[in-house]
C-alpha cells in the first residue's frame, strides 16, 4: 500500500551526489507515497554535500527521530508531489501533500528549502511559519502564504501561475524576489523587505506590493508589460529598472525617499 518505506534505516550520500526519493502510493489501506517509520531514520547524512528531493503525493513520518540532513551549509531540500496536479500544504496550510511543522523541524544543514517545481500545477499554501534558510516557492498553479518570518534569509516566488499573500506579513531583511508570468499581490500592511527584486521579463503580469512596516530597496529589476504598484514607508533604488515596450503604469506612493525609475523601450 505504500510506495517507499524507510524503517529504522538510512538513505545516505557520502559526497556531492544528489538524493531523489520518489514514492507512488498503492491501493491498500491508508496508502502513503513515502513513509518514515521506526526508531531512527536519516536521509542525507552529515557528509552529504548534494541536494535532496522528496517526491510523493503524500509523505508521513512515524519515526521517533527523523533527520533530513546535509553537511552545513549549502544545497537545497525540495518537497514536491509525484503528480504535479496535487496540491501542497505546508505547516497547516491546505493541501493533499502535507509537509508538517515536525517534518520541517527535521531539516538541517541545507541552505535552502523549496516547495513545488516548474511543472507544479497544484496550488501551494504555506501557513504561518518561520524559515531559518532560503525559501523558494514555484508553481504553475496558485501560491498563497500567510505570515512568513524569514529573518536574514531570502524568499523567491516563481509565480508561473499567480501569487497571493494571505493573512499576516512577510518579514525578511534579505532579498525578496518575484519572477514568472503570474500576477503578484502582496499588500499586507506589516510587510518588511530588505530588498525587492522583480524578474518579470516577457510577462504581462501585474505586481502590487506594499511594505508599510519599513523602507525597502528596489534592486535591479525587470518588468514585462503589466502594471507595477509599490506602496510603502520609503523606497531607495539600488539597481536599474527596465520595463518592456508599451509597459503598464508604474505607481509609487507613500514613500519618504526619492525614487527615480527609467523605462527602457
C-alpha positions in Angstrom: 0.0 0.0 0.0 3.0 2.3 0.5 5.4 3.5 -2.3 8.7 3.8 -0.3 9.0 2.8 3.3 12.2 3.6 5.3 12.0 1.8 8.6 14.9 2.1 11.1 17.2 2.6 8.1 19.3 5.4 6.5 19.5 6.7 2.9 22.8 8.5 2.7 25.1 10.2 0.3 28.7 10.5 1.4 29.6 13.1 -1.2 28.2 15.6 -3.7 25.7 13.2 -5.2 22.0 14.2 -5.1 19.3 12.1 -3.4 15.9 11.7 -5.2 13.3 9.6 -3.4 10.1 9.0 -5.4 7.2 7.1 -3.8 3.9 6.3 -5.5 1.2 5.1 -3.1 -0.6 1.9 -3.8 -4.3 1.0 -3.3 -4.2 -0.7 0.0 -5.2 0.6 3.4 -4.2 4.2 4.0 -1.6 4.3 1.3 1.3 6.7 1.5 3.8 7.7 -1.1 6.8 8.0 1.2 6.7 6.7 4.8 9.4 7.1 7.5 9.0 4.7 10.4 10.8 3.1 13.4 13.1 4.5 16.0 15.5 6.5 13.8 15.7 7.4 10.1 18.2 9.6 8.4 18.0 10.8 4.8 21.2 12.6 3.6 23.7 12.4 6.5 26.5 14.5 7.9 28.8 14.0 4.8 26.0 14.6 2.2 27.1 17.5 0.1 24.3 17.5 -2.6 20.7 18.2 -2.9 17.7 16.1 -1.6 14.3 15.8 -3.3 11.4 14.0 -1.6 8.7 13.4 -4.3 5.4 11.9 -3.4 1.7 12.8 -3.3 1.9 12.1 0.5 4.8 11.9 2.9 4.4 10.8 6.5 6.7 10.1 9.4 6.1 8.0 12.5 9.8 7.7 13.2 10.8 8.6 16.7 13.8 10.5 15.3 13.8 11.8 11.7 16.9 13.6 10.2 16.7 15.2 6.8 20.2 16.4 6.9 23.2 17.7 5.0 26.7 18.9 5.9 26.4 22.5 6.7 25.7 24.7 4.9 24.6 24.6 1.3 22.3 22.7 -1.1 18.5 22.6 -1.3 15.9 20.2 0.0 12.8 20.0 -2.2 9.3 18.7 -1.3 7.2 18.1 -4.4 4.3 15.8 -5.3 4.6 12.8 -7.6 1.7 14.0 -9.6 2.1 17.7 -10.5 -1.7 18.4 -10.2 -1.5 17.5 -6.5 -1.7 20.5 -4.1 0.8 21.1 -1.3 0.0 22.3 2.3 2.9 23.4 4.5 2.8 23.8 8.3 -1.0 23.6 8.5 -1.8 25.1 5.0 -4.4 23.3 2.9 -3.1 20.7 0.5 -3.0 17.0 -0.3 0.7 16.7 0.1 1.2 17.7 3.8 4.6 19.0 4.9 4.1 19.3 8.6 6.0 21.6 11.1 7.5 18.4 12.6 8.9 17.4 9.2 10.3 20.9 8.6 11.9 20.7 12.0 13.8 17.6 10.9 15.6 19.6 8.2 19.2 20.6 9.0 22.3 21.7 7.1 20.6 22.8 3.9 20.9 26.4 2.8 17.6 26.4 1.1 14.2 24.7 1.0 11.9 24.5 -2.0 8.2 23.6 -2.5 6.8 22.6 -5.8 8.5 22.7 -9.2 8.4 24.4 -12.6 5.7 21.8 -13.7 3.7 22.0 -10.4 0.1 22.8 -11.4 -1.5 22.2 -8.0 -1.9 25.0 -5.5 0.7 25.6 -2.8 -0.4 27.1 0.6 2.1 27.9 3.4 0.6 28.7 6.8 2.3 31.0 9.3 5.8 29.8 9.9 9.4 30.9 10.2 12.3 29.8 8.0 15.9 29.9 9.0 17.0 29.1 5.4 16.3 30.5 2.0 12.8 29.6 0.7 11.7 29.0 -2.9 8.1 28.5 -4.0 7.3 27.7 -7.6 4.1 26.6 -9.2 2.2 26.7 -12.5 -1.0 26.9 -10.3 -1.5 29.4 -7.5 0.6 30.1 -4.4 -0.6 31.6 -1.1 1.4 32.3 2.0 0.2 33.5 5.4 2.7 35.1 7.8 6.3 34.3 6.9 9.2 35.2 9.1 12.4 34.9 7.1 15.0 36.6 9.3 18.0 37.3 7.1 17.0 34.5 4.7 15.9 35.2 1.1 12.4 34.5 -0.3 12.0 33.6 -4.0 8.5 33.2 -5.5 8.4 31.9 -9.1 4.8 32.6 -10.0 4.2 30.6 -13.1 0.6 30.8 -12.2 -0.1 33.5 -9.6 0.9 34.5 -6.1 -1.4 36.0 -3.4 -0.4 36.9 0.1 -2.8 35.6 2.8 -3.3 36.8 6.3 -0.1 38.1 8.0 3.0 39.9 6.8 6.2 38.7 5.2 9.3 39.9 7.1 12.8 39.5 5.6 15.9 41.6 6.0 17.2 39.6 3.0 16.1 39.7 -0.6 12.5 39.0 -1.8 12.3 38.0 -5.5 9.2 37.7 -7.6 9.6 36.1 -11.0 7.5 34.2 -13.5 4.5 35.3 -15.6 1.8 35.2 -12.9 0.2 38.1 -11.1 1.7 39.0 -7.7 -0.3 40.6 -4.9 1.5 41.2 -1.5 -0.2 44.1 0.2 -0.2 43.3 4.0 0.5 46.5 5.9 3.2 44.7 8.0 5.4 43.6 5.1 9.0 44.4 5.6 11.6 43.5 2.9 15.3 44.2 2.9 15.4 44.3 -0.8 12.9 43.6 -3.6 13.8 42.2 -7.0 11.4 41.7 -9.9 12.3 39.4 -12.8 9.2 39.6 -15.0 10.7 39.7 -18.5 8.2 38.8 -21.2 5.4 38.8 -18.7 2.1 40.8 -18.8 1.6 40.1 -15.1 0.6 42.9 -12.7 2.6 43.4 -9.5 1.1 45.1 -6.4 3.3 45.2 -3.3 3.1 47.1 0.0 5.9 47.3 2.6 4.4 49.7 5.1 6.4 48.4 8.1 9.8 49.7 6.8 11.8 51.2 4.0 12.6 48.9 1.0 15.4 49.0 -1.5 14.4 48.2 -5.1 17.1 46.0 -6.6 17.9 45.7 -10.3 14.5 44.7 -11.7 12.8 43.9 -15.0 9.0 44.1 -15.6 7.1 43.0 -18.7 4.0 44.8 -19.9 2.0 44.6 -16.7 1.4 47.4 -14.1 3.6 47.9 -11.1 2.3 49.4 -7.9 4.6 49.9 -4.9 3.3 51.5 -1.6 5.4 51.7 1.5 7.2 53.7 4.1 10.1 54.6 1.8 12.0 53.3 -1.3 15.6 53.6 -2.3 16.7 52.4 -5.7 19.8 50.1 -5.7 19.7 49.0 -9.3 18.2 49.8 -12.7 14.6 49.3 -13.6 13.6 48.1 -17.1 10.0 47.9 -18.4 9.1 46.3 -21.7 7.9 48.5 -24.6 4.3 49.5 -24.1 4.6 48.6 -20.5 1.9 49.2 -17.9 1.6 52.0 -15.4 4.2 52.4 -12.7 2.7 53.8 -9.4 4.7 54.7 -6.3 3.0 56.0 -3.2 3.7 56.7 0.5 7.5 56.9 0.1 9.7 59.3 2.0 12.8 58.6 -0.2 13.1 59.9 -3.7 12.9 57.2 -6.3 13.8 57.6 -10.0 12.7 54.8 -12.4 13.6 54.9 -16.0 11.7 53.0 -18.7 13.8 51.4 -21.5 11.9 50.9 -24.7 
